[in-house]
């Protein structure tokens, strides 16, 4: 099955094609959820941000500027919604033990336990970091965004992104210094 490029789906959406919107949701739902989860540390909040992001995409699709990648545009909306959620809640979020952590599907029970523990430690370390650091780590390492994409999403200079990413990596390294590789 050939996947339509984002630009084609966007044009089809603008012409009222609901299946094109469904295809965009299917394509980006998990990455948006994962990014929101990494930022917020709470599955319910991440699900709410994901839903709100797609509602805003549907409402504002005519405002999308095709000179930017759709991926960057939708991530910018998701990050802004995550910020709004943090501000609205104005509380210190914590990891909910019942939330499913991504990347824990190994067959070996010992390996799965190690990966679950490691994912929890990484998420806890991320949540202990300042938002500015947590978001650049999330976008670069969990969402594979380029420096330019991060700069666009966060409305920053690329050199600021690089500087923050350097500081964030140092902080994360410090927070995870006692983690032993598998």
Phi, psi and omega in degrees: 000126180274130179273131175292140175297155180307318184299321178295315179297320179299314179298319178296321177299316180298334178271006176094011181281107181290331179294327178293319176296318178299323178294320177294319178298313180300320182292321189250356183300310182294313178299322179292315178301313181299317179295315179296321179296317180296326180282317188264332180073019183217125183296319180294316178297319180296320178295319177297317179297319179299313180296315180297321179302313182289329174296317179293323177300314180297320181289324190250017184301328178292341179274349181296130179260114185294354176288343176254154176293140178302319178308313180294319181296313182291325177294323179298318177298314181297318180293319177297320177294323177297317177299316178299320178296316179298316181295317182296315181286329181036054177218162174279114178284154176225165179285129177272122184302338181274348180290138176282128178270137181293150173081029182241047184250024182294151180284319182288122182301321178294317179296317179298319178297317179297314181295322177295315178297316180297315179300320178295320179294317179296315180296318178297319178296317178300317182291338178279348182273159173297151182304317182303324179281317182300319185290321180290323176297315181299311183293321183283312190261336180256337180246359176056037177279146175284168177301319180296318178295318178297317179301317179295311183301318184265358181057053180232165171287148180299324179293328176293320178300313181298318179296313180296322179295320177300310180299318182296318179296320178299314181295315180297318177302317179296317181291333183251020186299334182268002179283129179264134178294151181288000000 
